[in-house]
């Protein structure tokens, strides 16, 4: 736990627990929200088949997850951590041009 706290730049176990809770809520919420979003877009498993439907849904979940991570992290008082985490993740995905340092 100490290595993780050092890597993330946090100081307390409570903050680590809050961060884990935010990750858990965000993962579940993004999967839950993607279903009505796919319905709204008219993307159904029966029309695309399991493989393509799953791929499309994962592509939809990715940006939803990014937005929800910062939003839910903010609700839990961890905006700075999740904003920095988000910037680092997007830079690793090759989207670093979106942020000026």
Secondary structure, DSSP 8 states (H G I E B T S, - for coil): -HHHHHHHT---HHHHHHHHHHHHHHHHHHHHHHHHHHHHHT--HHHHHHHHHHHHHHHHHHHHHHHHHHHHHHHTT-HHHHHHHHHHHHHHTT-GGG---
